[in-house]
Amino acid sequence: MKAGDKIAYVCNMCQTVSEVTVDSPAQAMELCKEGATLTCPMCKKKLKITTKGPAKNRTIQSEVVYVNDKGEECMFLAKVADKK
């Protein structure tokens, strides 16, 4: 991702979709850093960033997931397609 790209935050807790603009590649990398936290722009609830998938085999990709304090998946992010 690059600066100016848009990301949709889809929150299952408050059932909203929020669009956020990426300021830098470093900001985008923080959105998938295991152990970090993320806050829903609408309901302001904090989520923990975790991964699921094979941790021992680095050749197979793991999936980044956003979980609440109970460990339940409650949000996903998606890059907004450019309008042409």
HUMO-V442587 format. One record per backbone hydrogen bond with DSSP energy under -1.0 kcal/mol. CO is the residue of the C=O (numbers start at 0). NH is the residue of the N-H. If there is no record, write none. Layout:
# HUMO-V442587
CO | NH
CO | NH
This chain:
# HUMO-V442587
1 | 4
4 | 21
5 | 79
6 | 19
7 | 77
8 | 17
9 | 75
10 | 15
15 | 10
17 | 8
19 | 6
21 | 3
23 | 27
24 | 28
25 | 29
28 | 31
32 | 35
35 | 48
37 | 46
39 | 43
44 | 39
46 | 37
47 | 66
48 | 34
49 | 64
51 | 62
56 | 59
62 | 51
64 | 49
65 | 73
65 | 74
66 | 47
67 | 70
71 | 67
73 | 11
75 | 9
77 | 7
